[in-house]
Amino acid sequence: MKTLKMDQMNPIDNENPLYSKCEKAKETGILDLKHSHLTDVPSAVFNLISPAELKECDLSFNILFDIPPQLALKFHLLIYLNISHNSLSMLPTELVNLQALETLNIAGNFFSTLPSVVFKLPQLTNFYAQGNLISSFNIKQPIESDRLDLVDLRYNPLNPDFRRLLRQINTTFRLLLSAGDAEDYDFEDDIDFDLL
């Protein structure tokens, strides 16, 4: 398996598969870099695509350890960001610049808590954080989005007391939790807590 470093992508190399994906993103508004074996987000992505052209970005199933702040600063009009199934444990605070972001998927990473920037996204509607290492988070932090519809926290090792607390909270959004103990990840035991 070949991994690509940021400096290995020549922005004018028409034969590079990442170049063709950037060109396609200019036409569709969707940058699809999933399963690209990326260890970094190539700088050419920021040079080839204008901010107004990009509405959706999929960086899932790569080998990313961090998301560059430049992503949120350059592509501030994103409405969909999928960074699931990487090796992420934190998000840059600059993601707060994604004021139009409606869907954020951080599933299948190494987050031990919910990144605070998530609470500051005013248009966030769907948030997927299943399959991380989340045991608890600050539930008193205000959520700026009044459009939040779904928060998926299934398959996280939530502290049993914290899980009970989450089940008792009244929310205006659907909260998905796994049933059972912290180590119980049986997909058949999922509970959909539609707390209104």
TILO-534328 format. One record per atom (N, C-alpha, C): residue in three letters; x, y, z. Coordinates in steps of 0.02 Angstrom, whole numbers, plus 32768, in hexadecimal, padded with zeros to 4 digits. Layout:
<atoms>
ALAXYZ...
</atoms>
This chain:
<atoms>
MET802A7FC68000MET800080008000MET802D803E8000LYS8021806A7FD1LYS804880A67FCBLYS802480E07FECTHR804781048019THR802A813F8038THR8048817C8017LEU802081B08012LEU803781ED7FF0LEU804282248024LYS807C82438021LYS808B827C804CLYS807782BC8027MET807082F1804DMET805983308031MET808683487FF8ASP80C783407FFFASP80F5835A7FCDASP80FE832A7F92GLN80DC82F17F92GLN80E382C27F5BGLN80B082CD7F24MET808282FB7F2EMET804F83077EFCMET806083447ED3ASN806E833B7E94ASN807C83727E67ASN8039838C7E4DPRO802883CB7E5CPRO7FE683E57E4APRO7FDA83E87DFFILE800E83E57DD6ILE800383E87D8EILE800B83A47D6CASP801183717D94ASP8019832D7D7AASP7FD483107D6AASN7FC183127D2BASN7F7E82FB7D16ASN7F7482B17D21GLU7FA9828A7D29GLU7FA282427D32GLU7F99822F7D7CASN7FA4825D7DA9ASN7F9C82507DF0ASN7F5282497DFFPRO7F3D82127E1FPRO7EF582097E2EPRO7ED882407E5ALEU7F01825D7E86LEU7EE882937EB0LEU7EDA82D27E88TYR7F0282DD7E54TYR7EF683167E28TYR7EB2830F7E06SER7EA382D47DEDSER7E6382CA7DCBSER7E2982D07DFCLYS7E3382BC7E3ALYS7DFE82C37E6CLYS7DF2830D7E7DCYS7E2783357E7DCYS7E20837D7E89CYS7DFD839E7E4EGLU7E0D83897E12GLU7DEB83A37DD6GLU7DA183927DD7LYS7D9183557DECLYS7D4B83417DF0LYS7D26836A7E25ALA7D4983787E5CALA7D2B83A07E92ALA7D1983E67E7ALYS7D4084017E4CLYS7D3184447E30LYS7CEF84437E0CGLU7CDF840B7DECGLU7CA184057DC6GLU7C6583F47DF3THR7C7083C87E24THR7C3883AE7E4CTHR7C2E83D07E90GLY7C6383F07EA9GLY7C61840C7EECGLY7C6D83D87F22ILE7C7F839B7F0EILE7C8A83637F3CILE7CD283497F34LEU7CFA83507F69LEU7D3E83367F68LEU7D3C82F17F89ASP7D4782BE7F62ASP7D4482797F7AASP7D8B825C7F7BLEU7DAA825C7FB6LEU7DED82417FBELEU7DED82047FEDLYS7DB481E47FF4LYS7DB181AA8020LYS7DDA81718001HIS7DF68148802CHIS7E1F810E8018HIS7E5981237FEASER7E78815C7FF9SER7EAF81757FCFSER7EF381697FEFHIS7EF681478028HIS7F358138804BHIS7F5A8178805ELEU7F3681AD806FLEU7F5581ED8080LEU7F6D81ED80C9THR7FA9820680D3THR7FC382128116THR7FBD825C8127ASP7FB5828680F6ASP7FAA82CE80FDASP7F7882E380C8VAL7F59831C80D3VAL7F2F8339809EVAL7F5F83608071PRO7F66834C8031PRO7F96836C8005PRO7F8A83B77FFCSER7FBF83DE7FFESER7FB884277FF6SER7F9A84397FB3ALA7FA4840E7F81ALA7F89841B7F3EALA7F3D841F7F40VAL7F1E83FC7F6FVAL7ED483FF7F75VAL7EC084487F81PHE7EE4846A7FACPHE7ED384AF7FBDPHE7EE584DF7F84ASN7F1584CC7F5BASN7F2A84F77F23ASN7EFD84EE7EE5LEU7EE184B37EDCLEU7EBB84A47E9FLEU7E7184B47EA4ILE7E5684B57EE0ILE7E0E84BE7EE7ILE7E0085007F0BSER7DD285277EEFSER7DC185667F10SER7D8D85597F46PRO7D8A85857F79PRO7D5C857B7FB1PRO7D1385757F9AALA7CFF859D7F6AALA7CB9859D7F55ALA7CA6855D7F30GLU7CD885387F17GLU7CC984FC7EF0GLU7CB984BF7F1CLEU7CCF84BF7F5ALEU7CCA84827F82LEU7C9384867FB7LYS7C6484557FB4LYS7C2E84517FE4LYS7C338412800FGLU7C5283DD7FF4GLU7C58839E8018GLU7C9F83848012CYS7CB883678049CYS7CFC834C804ACYS7CFB8309806FASP7D1582D6804EASP7D188293806CASP7D61827C806FLEU7D7C827A80ABLEU7DC0826480B7LEU7DC1822380DFSER7D8B81FE80DDSER7D8581C18105SER7DB2818980ECPHE7DC0815B8119PHE7DE7811F810APHE7E2C813080EEASN7E4F815D8110ASN7E94816D8101ASN7EBE8160813EILE7EF9817E8142ILE7F278174817AILE7F3881B88198LEU7F0681E3819FLEU7F11822681B7LEU7F1582278203PHE7F488249821DPHE7F4F82528265PHE7F388297827BASP7F3182C4824CASP7F158306825BASP7EF58323821DILE7ECB83548229ILE7EAA837981F4ILE7ECA83BE81F3PRO7EE583D481BBPRO7F06841581BAPRO7ED3844D81C4PRO7EE4847F81ECPRO7EB784B981F6PRO7EA384D981B3GLN7ED184D58183GLN7EC584F38141GLN7E8584D88121LEU7E71849B8130LEU7E34847E8114LEU7DF884A98126ALA7DF284BB8166ALA7DB984E4817CALA7DC0852C8167LEU7DFD85448162LEU7E08858A814FLEU7DFC85958105LYS7E11856680DDLYS7E0A856D8094LYS7DC48559807CPHE7DAA85228096PHE7D6A8508807EPHE7D33851480B2HIS7D2B855280C5HIS7CFC856680FAHIS7CB2855E80E6LEU7CA3854F80A7LEU7C5E85468091LEU7C4884FD8091LEU7C7184D180ACLEU7C5F848A80AELEU7C1E847F80D4ILE7BF4845380B9ILE7BB7843E80DDILE7BBD83F680F4TYR7BEE83D080DATYR7BF6838980EATYR7C41837B80F0LEU7C55835D8129LEU7C9B834A8133LEU7C9D83058152ASN7CBC82D6812EASN7CC382918146ASN7D0D82848150ILE7D22827E818FILE7D67826F819FILE7D6A822E81C8SER7D39820481BDSER7D3481C581E3SER7D6A819481CEHIS7D78816581FBHIS7DA5812D81EEHIS7DEB814481DAASN7E07816E8205ASN7E4C818381FFASN7E6D81748242SER7E9F819B8255SER7EC181938296SER7EBE81D482BDLEU7E8681F682BALEU7E7F823882D9LEU7E6D82328322SER7E878260834BSER7E7582638392SER7E6282AA83A6MET7E6B82DA8379MET7E57831E8387MET7E4883428345LEU7E238379834CLEU7E1283A28312LEU7E2E83E8831DPRO7E42840A82E7PRO7E5A844F82F0PRO7E21847D8303THR7E3084AE832DTHR7DFD84DE8342THR7DE385078307GLU7E0A850A82D2GLU7DF685308296GLU7DB785138275LEU7DA484D68287LEU7D6784B9826ALEU7D2A84E4827CVAL7D30850F82ADVAL7CF9853C82BEVAL7CE8856A8282ASN7D1785718254ASN7D0B859A8218ASN7CDA857981E7LEU7CCA853A81F2LEU7C9B851681C6LEU7C54852681DCGLN7C41856481D4GLN7C01857D81ECGLN7BC5856081C7ALA7BCF8542818CALA7B9885258166ALA7B9684D9816DLEU7BC584BB8193LEU7BCA84728198LEU7B8B845481B7GLU7B6D84268192GLU7B30840481A9GLU7B3D83BD81C0THR7B6D839B81A1THR7B7C835581B3THR7BC7834E81C0LEU7BD7833381FALEU7C1C8325820DLEU7C2082DC8223ASN7C4E82B68204ASN7C5782708214ASN7C9F8266822CILE7CA78256826DILE7CE982478289ILE7CED81FF82A1ALA7CBF81D5828AALA7CBB818F82A2ALA7CFB81688294GLY7D08813682BDGLY7D3F810882B1GLY7D83812782B7ASN7D8C815582E5ASN7DCD817482F2ASN7DE28164833APHE7E0A81908358PHE7E248185839BPHE7E1281BE83CBPHE7DD981DD83C1PHE7DC4821383EEPHE7DB181F68432SER7DCC82138467SER7DBB81FD84ABSER7D84822884C9THR7D76826184AATHR7D40828D84BETHR7D2782B18480LEU7CEF82D18484LEU7CD582F7844BLEU7CFD83378445PRO7D168346840APRO7D3B83858401PRO7D0D83C1840ESER7D2483F18434SER7CFA842A8447SER7CE38453840AVAL7D0A845283D4VAL7CF784788399VAL7CB4845F837CVAL7CA384218388VAL7C648405836EVAL7C28842A838APHE7C2D844083C8PHE7BF6846383E9PHE7BED84A983CDLYS7C1D84C183A6LYS7C1C8507838ELYS7C08850E8345LEU7BF084D88326LEU7BDD84DA82DFLEU7B9284E982DAPRO7B7F852582C6PRO7B3A853C82CBPRO7B088518829DGLN7B1F84FA8267GLN7AF284D98238GLN7AF4848D823DLEU7B1A8472826DLEU7B2384298272LEU7ADF8407827DTHR7AD183D78252THR7A9283B18255THR7A9F83688267ASN7AD3834A824AASN7AE383048256ASN7B2C82FE826BPHE7B3682DD82A4PHE7B7982D482BFPHE7B84828A82CETYR7BB5826C82ADTYR7BC3822582B4TYR7C07821D82D7ALA7C0681FF8313ALA7C4481F48339ALA7C4981AD8353GLN7C26817F8333GLN7C26813A834AGLN7C6A8119833FGLY7C7880E78369GLY7CB580C08360GLY7CF580E58371ASN7CF3811183A2ASN7D2F813383B9ASN7D41811783FELEU7D65813E8426LEU7D79812A8469LEU7D598157849EILE7D208174848EILE7D0081A584B9ILE7CE2818384F7SER7CF9819B8532SER7CDE81808570SER7CAF81B28592SER7CBC81F38587SER7C90822885A0SER7CA48269857EPHE7C7C829D8589PHE7C8B82DF856EPHE7C6383128596ASN7C728351858CASN7C51838685B1ASN7C0A83918596ILE7BD8837985BAILE7B94838085A2ILE7B7683C485B2LYS7B9A83ED85D8LYS7B82843085E8LYS7B96846485B4GLN7BC184508586GLN7BD6847F8552GLN7B9B848D8524PRO7B8A84CD8519PRO7B5084DD84EFPRO7B5B84C884A6ILE7B2684B18487ILE7B27849E8441ILE7B0B84D98419GLU7B3484F583ECGLU7B1F853083C7GLU7AED85228390SER7AEA84E58379SER7ABB84D48343SER7A7684C7835EASP7A4584EB8343ASP7A0084DC8355ASP79E084AF8321ARG7A09849782F2ARG79F3846A82BDARG7A08842182C9LEU7A2B841582FFLEU7A4683D2830CLEU7A0D839F830FASP7A14836B82E5ASP79E1833782E0ASP79F982F382F9LEU7A3A82E482EFLEU7A5482A282FFLEU7A9B82A6831BVAL7AA682848352VAL7AE9827A836FVAL7AF1822F8379ASP7B2182128356ASP7B2C81C98359ASP7B6C81BB8381LEU7B62819F83BDLEU7B9A818E83E9LEU7BA0814383F5ARG7B82811B83CAARG7B8580D383D3ARG7BCD80BA83D0TYR7BD9808083F0TYR7C18805C83EETYR7C528085840AASN7C4480AC843EASN7C7780CE8464ASN7C7780B184AAPRO7CB180AE84CBPRO7CB48092850FPRO7C9D80C58543LEU7C5F80DC853CLEU7C45810D856BLEU7C4580F285B2ASN7C5B811B85E0ASN7C59810A8627ASN7C1180F98639PRO7C0480C1865CPRO7BBF80AE866CPRO7B9680E4868EASP7BB4810986BDASP7B90814086DEASP7B80817786ADPHE7BAF81858681PHE7BA581B9864EPHE7B6F81A4861CARG7B6F8164860AARG7B3C814985DDARG7AF6815285FCARG7AF08142863DARG7AB0814B865FARG7A9B81948660LEU7ACB81C0866BLEU7ABD8208866ALEU7AA4821E8626LEU7AC4820785F1LEU7AAF821985ADLEU7A678202859FARG7A5681C885B8ARG7A1381AD85AEARG79DD81D685D1GLN79F181FB8605GLN79C18222862CGLN79B8826A8612ILE79E5828085E7ILE79E382C585CFILE79AF82CD8599ASN79888302859EASN79588314856AASN797C833D8535THR7976832784F7THR7996834B84C0THR79628357848ATHR79738384845CTHR794883918423THR795F836983E6PHE7992833F83EEPHE79AD831783B8PHE79AC82CE83CAARG79B382A48397ARG79B8825B83A1ARG79FE824B83B8LEU7A03822683EELEU7A4382118409LEU7A4781C58403LEU7A7881AC83DDLEU7A81816483D4LEU7AB9814C8401LEU7AA9811C842CLEU7AD980FD8459LEU7AD680B28452SER7B0D8091845FSER7B0C80488463SER7AEE803584A6ALA7ACB7FFE84A8ALA7AAF7FE684E7ALA7AE47FBE850CGLY7ADB7FB4854CGLY7B067F888572GLY7B417FAA8591ASP7B727F8085A4ASP7BAC7F9885C7ASP7BDD7FBB8598ALA7C0F7FDA85B4ALA7C408000858DALA7C647FD5855AGLU7C6E7F958569GLU7C917F69853AGLU7C627F45850AASP7C217F508511ASP7BF07F2B84E9ASP7BE37F4F84A7TYR7BFD7F348471TYR7BF57F538430TYR7BCC7F278402ASP7B9B7F04841CASP7B717ED983F4ASP7B427F0583CAPHE7B4A7F028388PHE7B237F2C835BPHE7AD87F218362GLU7AC37EE8837BGLU7A7B7EDA8382GLU7A5E7EFB83C0ASP7A897F1683ECASP7A717F34842AASP7A6B7F808426ASP7A6D7F9C83EAASP7A6A7FE583E3ASP7A28800083FAILE7A2B8039841AILE79EE805B842FILE79ED80A08410ASP79B480B283F5ASP79AA80F483D8ASP7984811D840CPHE79A88149842FPHE798781738460PHE797081B2843DASP793081B5842EASP791281EE840EASP78F582198445LEU792082408465LEU790D8267849FLEU78F782AC848ALEU78B982BD8496LEU78A082FF8484LEU7888832684BF
</atoms>
